[in-house]
């Protein structure tokens, strides 16, 4: 976990069923390369409720104990959860399909620097290492972004190295570590930032993340009305009033400033609410 007000895997799944939270945590710490969280529930349930209990650490049981022989064939009667997505969780597929976590070099290659356009009206994004502008994209082909605890912004194409790694997840960019915000970002020609949202299902950022990003951009002197702030449909000024700002303890941001930022962005002309699709 990071400081109060940041986003992390445990906090993101704190209000969900324990089995869902367990799957997310197992994916992050999996010693065999971050197998996908959706499948862990079928194995964890059996390990936890085995009679007699094996006494083994979950991952030892999963890969070297009784768990290694479970769900080897397409037998739905052996499954605890009968959802369509669980059909992809049989052992061969489970061991093969993994989430790629970025190493330091890959992460550094995707760090983005923001700067005002020459006329100051727009906000332009370039990759710090290559000095190349972030490629143009469209709503159905958005880039994912992650903003880390050191105020570093990373932008990754959803299809980056897809044939090798499959779809990249937000948690992969920081290798499972906590962040300040995460979602999708939209860019026009020359790296012009046109919109940003908070749609990460793994980090599940809330209104505090919106406020922190907005305050950071205003502190940097950026024109925050040059892009759409695409919040969830339920986020309004009233959400700001209901948020527990005194519990937020993000270094460099005080609760009063964040509360004010929340009211500014949610009542401003660039605020755009859309249905939550997480």
C-alpha positions in Angstrom: 0.0 0.0 0.0 1.0 3.6 -0.6 0.1 6.7 1.5 -3.6 7.3 2.3 -5.2 8.7 -0.8 -3.1 6.8 -3.3 -4.4 3.7 -5.1 -3.2 0.1 -4.7 -4.2 -3.4 -5.4 -5.4 -4.2 -1.8 -7.3 -0.9 -1.5 -8.9 -1.3 -5.0 -10.5 -4.6 -4.1 -11.2 -3.8 -0.4 -15.0 -3.4 -0.9 -15.3 -6.6 -3.0 -15.6 -10.2 -2.1 -12.6 -11.6 -0.4 -12.1 -14.1 -3.1 -11.7 -11.3 -5.7 -9.2 -9.4 -3.6 -7.3 -12.6 -3.1 -7.0 -13.1 -6.9 -5.7 -9.7 -7.4 -3.1 -10.1 -4.7 -2.1 -13.5 -6.0 -1.5 -12.1 -9.5 0.8 -9.5 -8.1 3.0 -11.8 -6.0 2.8 -14.9 -8.1 6.4 -16.4 -8.1 5.8 -18.0 -11.5 5.3 -14.8 -13.4 1.9 -13.1 -12.5 -0.7 -15.6 -13.8 -4.0 -13.8 -14.4 -6.1 -13.0 -11.3 -9.4 -14.2 -12.6 -8.3 -17.8 -12.4 -6.8 -17.9 -8.9 -10.2 -18.1 -7.2 -10.8 -21.6 -8.4 -7.6 -22.8 -6.9 -7.5 -20.7 -3.8 -11.0 -21.9 -2.8 -9.9 -25.5 -2.9 -6.7 -24.8 -1.0 -8.5 -22.9 1.8 -11.3 -25.4 2.3 -9.4 -28.6 1.8 -10.1 -31.2 4.5 -7.7 -32.0 6.0 -5.8 -28.7 5.4 -2.5 -29.4 3.7 -0.6 -27.0 5.9 1.3 -25.8 2.8 1.8 -22.2 1.6 -0.7 -21.5 -1.2 1.8 -21.3 -4.0 3.7 -24.4 -2.8 0.4 -26.3 -2.8 -0.6 -24.8 -6.2 2.6 -25.8 -8.0 4.1 -28.6 -6.1 1.3 -30.1 -4.0 -2.2 -31.3 -4.6 -3.1 -28.2 -6.5 -0.8 -29.0 -9.5 -3.2 -31.8 -10.6 -6.4 -29.8 -10.4 -8.4 -28.7 -13.5 -6.1 -30.4 -16.0 -9.0 -31.2 -18.3 -12.1 -29.5 -19.6 -14.3 -30.7 -16.8 -16.7 -28.0 -15.6 -17.9 -30.2 -12.7 -14.5 -29.6 -11.1 -15.0 -25.9 -11.1 -16.2 -23.9 -8.1 -17.3 -20.9 -10.2 -19.3 -21.6 -13.3 -18.8 -18.4 -15.3 -17.9 -18.3 -19.0 -14.6 -16.7 -18.3 -13.6 -19.6 -16.0 -13.5 -21.9 -19.1 -10.1 -20.2 -19.7 -8.8 -21.3 -16.3 -7.9 -24.9 -16.9 -4.4 -25.7 -15.8 -2.7 -25.5 -19.2 -4.2 -22.2 -20.0 -3.7 -20.8 -16.5 0.0 -21.6 -16.4 0.6 -20.2 -19.9 -1.3 -16.9 -19.8 0.5 -14.4 -17.6 0.5 -10.6 -17.1 3.7 -9.0 -18.2 5.2 -6.7 -15.5 7.4 -4.0 -16.8 11.1 -4.0 -15.9 12.9 -0.7 -15.1 14.0 -0.2 -18.7 10.6 -0.7 -20.2 9.0 1.6 -17.6 11.6 4.3 -18.3 10.9 4.1 -22.0 7.3 5.0 -21.4 7.8 8.0 -19.1 6.1 11.0 -20.5 6.8 14.7 -20.0 4.0 17.3 -20.4 4.6 20.8 -21.6 2.4 23.7 -22.8 2.1 24.2 -26.6 3.8 27.3 -28.0 0.6 29.4 -27.6 0.0 27.9 -24.2 -3.5 26.7 -25.1 -2.8 23.0 -25.3 -1.0 20.4 -23.3 1.6 18.4 -25.3 3.1 15.0 -24.3 6.4 13.6 -25.3 8.3 10.5 -24.2 11.2 11.6 -22.0 13.7 9.2 -23.4 13.1 9.5 -27.1 11.6 13.0 -27.2 9.0 11.6 -29.6 5.4 12.8 -29.2 2.8 10.4 -27.8 1.0 8.9 -30.9 -2.4 10.0 -31.8 -5.2 7.7 -30.8 -9.0 7.4 -30.7 -11.6 6.6 -28.0 -11.8 2.9 -28.9 -8.0 2.7 -29.1 -7.0 4.8 -26.0 -3.6 4.6 -24.4 -3.4 3.6 -20.8 -1.6 5.8 -18.3 -0.3 5.4 -14.8 0.8 8.3 -12.5 3.2 7.1 -9.8 3.9 8.3 -6.3 6.8 10.4 -7.5 4.6 12.4 -9.9 6.0 10.5 -12.9 3.5 9.9 -15.7 3.7 6.8 -17.9 1.7 6.3 -21.1 1.5 2.9 -22.9 -0.3 1.8 -26.0 -2.9 -0.9 -25.1 -1.5 -3.0 -27.9 2.2 -2.5 -27.0 4.0 -5.7 -27.9 0.6 -7.5 -28.0 1.8 -10.6 -29.8 4.4 -11.3 -27.1 2.6 -10.2 -23.9 -1.1 -9.8 -24.8 -3.1 -6.8 -23.3 -1.1 -4.7 -20.9 -2.7 -3.9 -17.6 -2.3 -0.8 -15.5 -0.7 -2.7 -12.6 1.9 -4.0 -15.0 3.5 -0.6 -15.6 4.6 -0.2 -12.0 5.0 -3.9 -11.4 2.1 -4.0 -9.0 3.2 -1.1 -6.9 0.8 1.7 -5.7 0.1 4.8 -7.7 -1.6 8.1 -7.5 -3.9 7.6 -10.5 -4.4 5.3 -13.5 -6.8 5.1 -16.4 -7.0 5.9 -20.1 -5.6 8.9 -21.9 -6.5 10.4 -25.3 -4.1 12.2 -27.7 -4.4 14.2 -30.9 -1.7 15.1 -33.4 1.7 16.0 -32.2 1.0 14.5 -28.7 -1.7 16.9 -27.8 -3.5 15.6 -24.7 -7.2 15.8 -25.3 -8.8 13.8 -22.5 -8.1 11.6 -19.5 -10.2 9.3 -17.3 -9.9 7.0 -14.2 -11.1 3.7 -15.7 -8.5 1.4 -14.3 -10.2 -1.7 -12.9 -7.1 -2.9 -11.1 -6.4 0.3 -9.2 -10.0 1.7 -9.2 -9.0 5.3 -8.5 -11.6 7.6 -6.9 -12.3 11.3 -6.7 -9.1 11.9 -4.7 -7.0 10.8 -7.7 -8.9 13.3 -9.9 -8.2 16.1 -7.4 -4.5 15.2 -7.0 -3.9 15.1 -10.8 -5.8 18.4 -11.3 -3.9 20.1 -8.5 -0.6 18.8 -9.9 -1.4 20.2 -13.3 -2.5 23.6 -12.0 0.7 23.8 -9.9 2.7 23.1 -13.0 0.9 26.0 -14.7 -0.8 23.9 -17.3 -4.1 24.9 -19.0 -6.4 22.3 -17.4 -9.3 23.4 -19.6 -7.5 22.2 -22.7 -8.5 18.6 -22.2 -11.7 16.7 -21.1 -11.7 15.4 -17.5 -13.8 12.3 -18.1 -15.1 11.4 -14.6 -17.4 8.6 -13.6 -21.2 9.3 -14.0 -21.6 9.4 -10.2 -18.9 12.0 -9.5 -20.3 15.5 -8.9 -19.5 18.4 -6.6 -21.5 16.6 -3.9 -18.9 13.8 -4.2 -16.3 16.3 -3.2 -18.3 17.3 -0.1 -18.7 13.7 1.0 -15.1 12.7 0.6 -13.0 12.3 3.7 -10.2 14.7 2.8 -8.7 14.7 6.3 -7.7 11.0 5.8 -5.6 11.8 2.7 -1.9 12.0 3.4 -0.2 12.2 0.0 3.2 14.0 0.3 3.1 17.4 -1.4 -0.7 17.7 -1.3 -2.8 19.0 1.6 -6.4 18.2 2.2 -7.7 21.7 1.9 -6.0 22.2 -1.5 -7.3 18.8 -2.8 -10.8 19.6 -1.6 -10.7 22.9 -3.5 -9.3 21.2 -6.6 -12.1 18.7 -6.5 -14.8 21.4 -6.5 -12.9 23.3 -9.3 -12.7 20.4 -11.7 -16.1 18.9 -11.1 -17.8 22.3 -11.6 -15.5 23.4 -14.4 -16.2 23.6 -18.2 -13.9 20.7 -18.9 -15.6 18.2 -16.7 -17.3 15.4 -18.6 -19.1 12.6 -16.9 -19.6 9.2 -18.6 -20.9 5.9 -17.5 -18.5 3.8 -15.5 -17.3 0.8 -17.7 -15.0 -0.8 -15.2 
